[in-house]
Amino acid sequence: MLERFKRMWLWWQGVAAGILWFQNALLMTVAYVVGVGPVAVGFRLLRRPLLDRAPAVVGAKSHWVARSGKPMTMDEAARQF
C-alpha cells in the first residue's frame, strides 16, 4: 500500500511540474506583452534614445573617455558611484 502512495506522489509531482511550467510561461508572456511592449512602442514613437551615444568630445573619432593619470586610493576604488 505504501508503494502505491509513493508512485501516486511521484506521478502528482510530474503533473504539478507540468502545470507550473505552463503557468510560468503564460504569466511571463503576459507580463512581457503588457509591460515591455507598450514601453518599447512609446520610446519608438517618441524617438527617444535609450543610450547616450554621443562622443565625449565633439568631433572625436571614438567614444573613449580619458581618465586622469592620478592613481586611485583604496577608498576611491571601493566607492563605485
C-alpha positions in Angstrom: 0.0 0.0 0.0 2.9 2.4 0.8 4.5 1.7 -2.5 1.3 2.7 -4.3 1.1 6.0 -2.5 4.8 6.7 -3.4 4.0 6.1 -7.1 0.9 8.3 -6.9 3.0 11.0 -5.2 5.7 10.8 -7.9 3.0 11.0 -10.6 1.4 14.0 -8.9 4.8 15.8 -8.7 5.2 15.3 -12.5 1.7 16.7 -13.2 2.3 19.7 -10.9 5.6 20.4 -12.6 3.9 20.5 -16.0 1.2 22.8 -14.7 3.7 25.1 -13.1 5.8 25.2 -16.3 2.7 26.2 -18.4 1.6 28.8 -15.8 5.0 30.3 -15.7 5.3 30.5 -19.5 1.8 32.1 -19.7 2.4 34.7 -16.9 5.8 35.7 -18.3 4.4 36.1 -21.8 1.5 38.3 -20.5 3.9 40.4 -18.4 6.2 40.9 -21.4 3.4 41.8 -23.8 1.7 44.1 -21.2 4.8 45.6 -19.6 7.6 45.7 -22.2 5.6 46.1 -25.3 3.9 49.5 -24.6 7.2 50.9 -23.3 9.1 49.9 -26.4 6.3 51.3 -28.7 6.3 54.6 -26.7 10.1 55.0 -27.0 9.9 54.2 -30.7 7.1 56.8 -31.2 8.9 59.5 -29.2 12.2 58.6 -31.0 13.9 58.8 -27.6 17.4 57.1 -27.5 18.0 54.8 -24.5 21.8 55.0 -24.7 24.0 58.1 -24.7 25.9 57.5 -28.0 27.4 61.0 -28.3 31.1 61.2 -28.2 32.6 62.8 -25.1 34.3 65.5 -27.2 32.5 67.0 -30.2 34.2 65.8 -33.4 36.1 63.0 -31.7 36.6 59.8 -33.7 35.9 57.5 -30.8 33.8 57.3 -27.6 36.8 56.8 -25.4 36.8 58.9 -22.2 40.3 59.6 -20.9 40.9 59.1 -17.2 43.1 61.2 -15.1 46.6 59.9 -14.5 46.2 60.2 -10.7 46.4 56.7 -9.0 43.3 55.7 -7.0 43.3 55.1 -3.3 41.6 52.0 -1.9 38.7 54.2 -0.6 38.1 55.7 -4.0 38.2 52.2 -5.7 35.7 50.8 -3.2 33.2 53.7 -3.8 31.9 52.7 -7.2 29.3 55.5 -7.6 
